[in-house]
C-alpha cells in the first residue's frame, strides 16, 4: 500500500483518497514573471511522478496546476523589459509548456491562470467580508489570520509569538522575512497607473497572490482535495494562507494530504540571480544531455531531501542511466519479435519497483533495485520469452519514470 509523508502532522500515512473512484490533486505551478529553472522543474517532476504512480496503481486522477500570471514581480519585470504583462507571461507560459513536453510531463487536466479567475477571487473576498474575516483598509482588502482557528498549523507556526498590535502587510513577500506576522492582503486597490487591474463588484484593483490559488482551486474542485502539492518554499506564508482562506468559506478541510518537495541546489548553494548560478534545461542540453537524461537527474533522489546539482553528479547520474538503457537494449534484442512472456524475472522487477515506490515515492531506491536486477541478467542464457517478460515489466515501470524507452 502506498505510504506518503503528510506535511500536515509530519508523519508517514497510508494513502487513502477522499473518493475511491477519483483522486483529486492540485499542485502549485509556475510564477511566470520569469522562465522556470531546473529547480522549479524538480518540483514539477516530483508531482508528475506522483500522478503517474497513482495511475500505475489503478487510480483515476484529476489534477490541476495553477499558473501565477498576476503579481508585483510580473509587473516589475514587464516594465523592466518594456513589454506588457501579458506579453511577458504568455511567452514564459509557452516556454513552460514546451519544456513540459520535452521532459515528458503529463499535461494536467486543468491549467488555470490567475488572470482568468479574478471574478472567483472577488466572490471569495465578498464571502470573507460577510464573515468579517476580511476587511477594507485604505483601499486594500486584508485577511485577519486570528479570525481563523488553527492558522499556521501546516507550517507549525508558534502563534504565541503573534504580535498583539495590529499589523498589515500590503505586499505578499518582504526580503529576509519568512513570515508576515500580521494581516495579509487579499486585494490591491487601484492606486493609479499600471495595467493589470480589473473593474469588479468590489471596485477597481487586482487579486493579491494568496487569494489567487483559492480562486483557481475552487473553479474546479468543490470538495476536500486528496492531495495538495508544492515546493518547500510554499510552507512559508503561502499554503497556510491558502488553507485559511478556503477553510473559512467551506465547511470541510482543504486537503487530506499535503506533500512538499525540497530544494535543488547548485554546487551546494541555492540558485540565485545574484550568485549567477541559475540553470535551465537548455544549459544542460548544450553540455550534451538530452531531456530524458535531465528528467532522470531531477527525479533521481528522494523528493523530501535537498538535491545538489554539480557537473560531476550530473555526469555520474547520466552514465548510470545510459548503462542501464544499454542493457535494456540487449534484452529487447534478445526478445526479438516474440509475444510469449515468462514472468519469472518480470515479477521481481514489478515487486521491487512497487516496494520502493510505495515507501513515500522512493524513486532512487526503485530505480537502483530494478537496475540491479536488470544488470544481473545473463543475456546469453536469456530465453526470448524471459526477455519479453522483462521488457513488458520495464514498460510498465516506464509509464511512471518516463526515462527508459
N, C-alpha and C positions, 0 to 999 in steps of 0.2 A: 504494500500500500504506500502511496505517495505521502511523504512527510516533508513539511515545509517549515522554515523558521518564520514565525509570525512576529513582526516587529511589535505589534500590539500585544504586550505581555512578555515579549522577549523569550520565547520558547519554541521548541520544535513541536508541531502538532500534526496529527494525521489529517490530510486534506479531505474536507467534506464540503462540496459546493452548496450554495444556497438552494439551488434546484438541481435535482439529479440529472434531468434531461438536458440542461444547458448551463454552461459555466460562463458567467459574465466577468469580463476582465477589462479594466480601464488602466491605461498607462500614461504617465506624463510624457508628452512628446517634446519636440524641439522648440526652443525660443529662437525664432527665425530672424532676429536682428543681425545674426551673423551665420556663417556656414557651420554645420556640425563637424566637430573634430572626432578623432578616433576614441577619445574618452567618452564623448556622448554616445557614439555607436556601441561602445562596450555595454552600456545600459540598455540600449535599444535591442541589441542582440541577445542579451540575457532574457529580455521579455519575449523575444522571438522564440528562443529555446523553450521557455515556459509554455507558450501557447502550442508549439509543435508537440511537446511531450504530452500535454494534456490530450491532444488529439490522437497521439500514438496510443494512449491508454484507453481510447474509445469515447472520450467526452466530445460533445459538440461545444464549440467555443464561439462566443460573440465578444469581439474586442473593439474597444475604442481607443484611439490615440489622439490626444489634443495637440493643436498647433497654436502656439502663442505668437500672434502677429500684431498685438497691440500692447505696447509698453513704452516706458520712458526711453529705454535703450534703443528701441527700434526708431523712435522719433529722432533721437540724437544722432544715430548712425545715418539715417536718411539725410538729415540736414548736412552732416559732415561731407557726404558724397554728392550732394546737390541733386538728389532724386526724391521722388515721393515715397512715403512709407510703403505703399502698395507695390511700387516697382521694386523696392529693396526686398520686401518679404516674398513676393512672388518668385523672384529669381532664386532666393535661398530655398524656398519650398521645392521648386523644380529640381535644384541640385540634390536636395534631400531625397526626393523620390527616385532620382536616378541612382544614387548611391545605395538606397534600399534594394533596388533591383539588382545591382551588381553584387551586393552582399547576400543575395538570395533570401531576403527577409519577406515573410508573408505580408501582404497588404492587409491592414486591419479593416474590419467591416465598416468602421466609422472613422473619419478623419476630419473632425470639426475644427474650424478656425475660430478663434476668439471673436474676430470681426463679424462672424456670422451668427453670434449668439448674444448680441447686445440686448435685444428685446427680452431674452430669457434672463439676463443679468438684471435688467430693470424690474422684471416680475419678482425675482428673488429679493431684491432690495426693498420693494414695496411690502413684501411679507415680513421682512425683518423690521421694517419701520413700524408696521402694525403691532408687532410683538414687543416693541420698544427695546429691542436688542441693538438696533441700529438707530442712528440719529444724525441730524444735519449740524454742521458747524462751519461757518464761513464759506458756504457754497459746496463743501465736500460732504460726503456721507461716510460715517465711521461705524465700525462694529465694536461693541464693548465685550471683550472676552470674559469679563466677570459675570456676564449675564448667561453664560453657557456653562453649566456644571460639568466638570471633567475636562476643562480646557487644558491642553498641554500633556494629556495622558499618553499620547502616542510617542512623543519625544521623551517623556519623563521629566517634564518641567516642574521645578520646585515653585509652586505658586505662593509659598510663604515669602518669597523674595519679590513678589509683585509690588510695585510702588503704590503707596497709599494715595499719593497725589495724582490727579487726573493728568494723563499724558496722551497726546495724539501724535500719530506718525502719518504724515501725508505722502511719504514715499514708501515703496514696498521694501526696499533694502537700503541699508546705510553701510558704507565701507567700515569694516572692522567690527561690526555688530552682528552676532549670531541671532539675537532676538530683539524685536522691537517690543519692549515691555510696556505696553500701553494699548490704546485703542488703534486699530489698523484701518486704513482707508479702503472703502468699497467703491467709491465713485469720485472721480476727479471732475469737479465742476468746471465749466468753461471759464477761463480767465482771459481769453483773447489770444489771437494768434494760433499758429499750428494748423494741422489739417485733420488729425484723427479724432474727430468729435462727432457726436450724433445728437439730433434733436429728438427727445423722448418725452414720455409722460412725466418723468421726474426732473425734466429740464435738460439743458444742453451740457454735454460732457462726454466722458468715456469711462468704461468699467476699469477699475484697478485690477492688478494682477490676480489677487486672491479671490475675487468673485468670478473670474473667468473659468476656472476649472469646474466649479459647481454649476455654472450656466451651461457648459458644454456636456457635462455628465448627465444632467437632468433632461437634456433634449432626447437622450437615447435610452436611459435606464431609470426606471421609476421603482426600483426595489434595491435591497441590500446587494451590493456587488460581492461576488465570490472572492475576487482578488483585486487589490489596487496596488499598482507598482510605481516605482520611480527610482531616481538616483538618491544616494545617501544624503546629498545636499538638501533634498526636499524635506528632510526631517527638521531642519531649521526653519521656523516660521511657516513654511508653505502647507504641508499636509495637515498639520493641526488646525490651521486656519480653514482649509477646505472642509475638513471634518466638522468643525464647529458651525460653519455656515449651513451645510446640508442637514446636519442633525438637528439644527434649530428649527428648520421648517418641515422636517419629515419625522414621523413617529417610529423610526426604525434606524438601526446602525447603518453607517455609510458603507462599510465593507467588513467582511468576515476575516479575510487575511490581508495583511499589509506586508509587501515584500520590497526590500530596498537593496540596490546594487552599489557596491563600493567603488572607490575612485580608481582611475588608471593614472599612474604617474609616469613621467618620462625621466629616465636616469635618476630615479629617486626623488624627483621634485614634481609638485603639482603643475599641470600645464598652465601657462600664463603668458599673456601678450608681453608683459614687462620683461619676462625672462627670455622670451623668444623661442620657447620650446613646444609650441603647439604643432601637432602633426595631423595631417589629413590623409585620407586614403590615397590620393594621387601622389603624395610624397613617398609612400611605401611602394606604389606601383613603379615609380621612376627608379626605385632601387632594385627592381626585378621581381617583385612579389605580385602574384595575381590576387584577385578579390577573394577567391576561396581560401587562400593562404592567410589573407588579412582577417577574414572571418574566423578561421581556426585559431589564430593567435588571440583574438579578442574573446573567444568563448573558452579557451583552454586554461581554466583556472576557476576556483570557486567564486561565485558572484558576490559573496559577502566578504571576501578578502581583497584587500588592496592589491592591484596588479601593477607590475612595473614593466614599462617598455624600455628596452635597450637594444641596440643593434645586435649585440651578441645573443640575447634571448630570442629576438625575432628570427635570427638565422637558425638557432638550435630548434626552435619550435617548428619552423618550416621544414627543416630536414627530417624531423620526426614524422611529419605528415607525408612528405614525399617518399620516405622509405616504406611507410605503411601502404600507400597507394600503389607502389611498385609491386609489393607482394600481392595486393588485391588483384592487380592486372594479371599476374601469373596465374592466380586461381581462376580468374574469369576465362583465361585462355584454356586452362585445363578443363573447365566445364564445357567449353565449346557450345554446341547447339542443343545439348541435352536438356530435356524438360523434366527428367526424373530428379527428385531431390532426396538426399539422405539427410535426416535431421539430427544426426549424432552431434557433430561439432556445432551445427547451426543452433541447436537448443542451448548449448553452453554460451554461445555468443549472446543470445537473447536474454538468458538468465543473468549473466554478469552485467550486461548493459542496464537492465532494469533494476538490478540490485543497487547499483551506484546512483542511478538517476532518481530512484525512489528516496534516496537519502539526501533530501534537500538539493536536488539537481546538481549532483557532483559530476559535472561534465568531464573534468580532467580524469577522475578515477574511472569513469565509464569508458572513456576512450583508451586509457592506458591498459585496462583489463582486456578490452576487446582486441587491442593491438597486440598484446602478449599472446593471446590465443591464435590470432592470425599468423603472427611471426613464427609460432611453433609448428605450423603446418608443413609437413614434408611434401613438397609439390610432386616429387617423383612417385611417391606412393599414394597419391591422392586420386581417388576414382572420380570420374566425371559427375556422378550423382552427388558425391560428398561436396565437390567443388561447387556444384549448382546450388546445393543447400546453403553453403556458406555465403555465396553471392546473394541469395534471396534474403538471408538473415541480415546481411550488411545493408541491403537495400532498405529494409525496414528501419534500421538504425539511422540510415542517412536521411530518412524522412524528417528526423529531428535535427541531426548535426549539419546536414547540407554541405559536407566538405569531401565526401568520399568519391562520388560518381559525378 
